Amino acid sequence: MEQNNLQLRSGIVGGTFLSTILNITLHDVLFTVVMVVIGAVVSFFVSWLLRKVFSSKKRM
């Protein structure tokens, strides 16, 4: 019975993975890359700005 459950789970996971991979287009990948770059840049500048704001308040 345990072997049957393993085969069923493997089939479900494999089928889901393959159907997802086949539906991803180059446009989706490029869009994701652009969003990651924008997010990283915004995160960096917000961190930098907050560090500047709070370090100047400590000096006062």
C-alpha atoms as one frame of an Amber mdcrd trajectory, in Angstrom:
protein
   0.000   0.000   0.000   2.884   2.404   0.808   4.400   1.859  -2.655   1.080
   2.760  -4.263   0.910   6.061  -2.347   4.463   6.905  -3.392   3.655   6.276
  -7.053   0.494   8.365  -6.814   2.315  11.255  -5.157   5.155  11.061  -7.678
   2.688  11.122 -10.542   0.826  14.120  -9.157   3.997  16.113  -8.420   5.587
  15.211 -11.761   2.468  16.047 -13.731   2.028  19.364 -11.969   5.689  20.253
 -12.498   5.661  19.368 -16.197   2.392  21.162 -16.922   3.726  24.271 -15.173
   7.090  24.205 -16.960   5.465  23.840 -20.368   3.261  26.907 -19.813   6.050
  29.314 -18.831   6.972  31.616 -21.696  10.040  33.763 -22.323   7.880  36.827
 -21.652   7.081  35.515 -18.158  10.754  34.914 -17.406  11.804  38.375 -18.636
   9.001  40.036 -16.675  10.127  38.228 -13.524  13.754  39.251 -14.054  12.761
  42.907 -14.532  10.595  42.838 -11.382  13.453  41.281  -9.381  15.879  43.989
 -10.517  13.409  46.769  -9.705  12.699  45.253  -6.294  16.386  44.913  -5.461
  17.163  48.504  -6.478  14.233  49.923  -4.514  15.126  47.818  -1.477  18.738
  48.988  -1.608  17.841  52.671  -1.819  15.205  52.477   0.912  17.710  50.751
   3.212  20.353  53.347   2.361  17.928  56.234   2.963  16.731  54.817   6.296
  20.322  54.281   7.417  21.120  57.926   6.566  18.019  59.217   8.390  18.558
  57.209  11.560  22.320  57.681  11.727  21.903  61.474  11.511  19.389  61.391
  14.394  21.881  59.502  16.603  24.502  62.222  16.132  22.189  64.961  17.438
